[in-house]
């Protein structure tokens, strides 16, 4: 849970930019006590706070270094503010330097603790990133050991090809 001082800082960022980004784990927590708790699996993550006030779900991503996660989430937040939000359930270009990303609906929003402190209902999407071969976690051959990221919602339905 964020302290009152931390919440005021986050609310100021939302007022100024339209959203804020919260990092958890990786030794670079944004808020005291954000080490992931006793059930922490060691995978760092980051999420937006405030995109829901702009008519878009909050975005969470797992397993990326905090600096990369913050840059990606801020890039997506800028697209939302500009009126060009990414489509959920479709590949998205330009979010990562040399590869596409993917947004899936999130079923379990329990990791978005600060969002829950500010907004009564939380709707979120997860930014998924590919392994070095460009494969996503639901695709055959994805390297789960080297690129761990839990899926917090159902993977996209397979399309008939």
Phi, psi and omega in degrees: 000138179280145177285167178301320179296315179296318179297319177298319179297315180297315180297324175296318178297318179297318178299320184281316188251340184104341179198168173228165177237132179249126175258142180228127178085183179073012179075008183228047180296144179275341185226138177305137178084011183262042181276003178099347176078185185293338179265013182300126179267005178086357179270118179286156179209166178215154181209158178274157174225116176119342179298332180296334177285347178259009178084017179232146178297155171295154182241134177235147175219146184240147169085359178264149172302146185306318182298318179292314180301314180299317180297316180295315181294322177293322176301314179293321176299321178295324177294320179297311180301323182283359180080017179235058184295148177291156179272134177279136180089012180224153174298146176236136182267159170071002179282330174244154187307304187240014182211166181274160172245184181208140175249130175238153176294142180260129177268327183248105182261015186296338179283346181271060188300312183291325175302315180297332177288331185262319184244135186293328179237139184242123172242134184217161173231152181250130173277117180256139178242151184273165172283183186294344177267000181085014181265144177265163185304334181270359181263148179300134178089359178300136182274087182292328183292316184275335184234064183287130171205116180292144174269120183265011177200179182290143175292163179297150177293141177290138179265142176293135184241000000 
